[in-house]
């Protein structure tokens, strides 16, 4: 009997040696009994194995976090406390990556070439991180080759002299990656609340859904460049130049947009459907042919409900109320739309005046890099 136990001993030792290699659940802080603890989020995400779950106790964490393997990062509720906040270190932020556009970026939470990385119930506060636009500031940054889900997150305070982004996802790799950004809040940023982009051939599929974005100092609440997927069910409530800036063929649907200069810009076709847009100068603005604008409710536009700019588009089923012009610069007969309190329901004079209007209002941008460059953070636009 003792002989058998002797031979089983090496197997037991081997099992103990293997156990740390398995995915596990750990905590940051000391709020869960009998669970391995790490002092910082950075130590935890680098100390666990792939596929592990890092649970963050309520409290403040002044650090920059880099994640390079698949894992789940989640803030915990302990009693009545339910907020884990990643903030700027006392020494300030440092550049820790380069964007696909060749720009330096200081990301507070950086995901590099890993997936899926799922982040939830975490707040990221960029207050005090302004670097004068010498480096871009991102609350959460998913770099090329990364995938995952961002849910129930708060990104705020990413103010960086017009180079601050709340949640930034990009992919320059040839293989397609997927990222979901949902049920989160973004405010207090000064470039874009949420940015998603890929190369000339779209290689990033995004679902940006049910977020609340209030970014009065930013250029766009949500900016989607050369991606597939959908921007749906979001609430954008501050007076930024663009509510949704869509330079892709993706769908912009069922969003509520209040107070932007332009509610929705469709710069490369795409679809705007089922949105509620109010209190803008222009409800929906086109920058290219091939778009579909359908079943939107556009109310109180100071200039135009739908500005086609003489681009060919499918426009039908929209309700436009209280605008000097309902649909402007339409090239052809439109579908059935409903108008109320519009001085002119449809203008179709696509001649010199319309061309001049298009040149003075539309964003002249054929490449996403024109936007994302610290020297010209607002892109190339005519004044």
Buried (B, 14 or more C-beta within 10 A) or exposed (E): EEEEEEEEEEEEEEEEEEEEEEEBBBBBBEBBEEEEBBEBBBBBBBBBEEEBBBBBBBBEBBBBBBBBBBBBBBBBEBEEEEBBBBBBBEEEBEBBBEBBBEBBBBBBBBBBBBBBBBBBBBBBBBEBBBBEBEBBBBBBBBBBBBBBBBBBBBBBBBBBBBBBBBBBBBBBBEEBBBBBBBBBBBBBBBBBBBBBBBBEEBBBBBBBBBBBBBBBBBBBBBBBBBBBBBBBBBBBBBBBBBBBBBBBBBBBBBBBBBBBBBBBBBBBBBBBBBBBBBBBBBBBBBBBBBBBBBBBBBBBBEBBBBBBBBBEBBBEBBBBBBBBBBBBBBBEEBEEBEBEEBEEBBBBEBEEEBEEBBEEBBBEBEBBBBBBBBEEBEBEBEE
